[in-house]
Amino acid sequence: MFHKPTFSGVTEAQRLLITHWHECRTPDGLVPRDAIDPGTVRSTLASLSIVDINETGEGRFRIAGSRLRDIFGQDVRGRPVAEIAGAYGEGYALGLLSAIERGEPVGGVMEAGGRLHAWLRLPLADDFGQLTQVLCHDELVASRRALLPSGPDAHPPQAPAPRFAA
């Protein structure tokens, strides 16, 4: 079920999340939700959400960062994914099921309404080892120049340098 991942992200934030996700994998290849360290991914929290997936494959937003309002035009916490309308909602739902089925990161970039929406879906396991949640990262990207290079020459993410306030 688990093989060498090919998706490494299209933004620096996605690469940071994918690297952390891989570091949290157990020997059986799963990532328990509790293994994700909010401190490590602190810079991405406003763009993160967690979606619970039920037995029929339907999702419900458990947690939704504040920047998701910019993408969806509403607060989605507690709402079923199927209620989120438009192109972003449809793409969001497709990525969820793909991450659960593959058991590995999936993502990409969608263009709609003149905006670029970079998305990432990372499957998470429950206490019984079942993939029942997806950690999602969604961000609006100003232009294609903000996207990272992909392919064999792409470099893995670097941990951001610490910032201290004076």
Secondary structure, DSSP 8 states (H G I E B T S, - for coil): ---------SSHHHHHHHHHHHHT--TTS--BGGG--TTTTGGGGGGEEEEEE-TTS-EEEEEE-TTHHHHHSS--TT-BGGG--HHHHHHHHHHHHHHHHHTS-EEEEEEETTEEEEEEEEEEE-TTS-EEEEEEEEEEES-GGGS---STT-------------
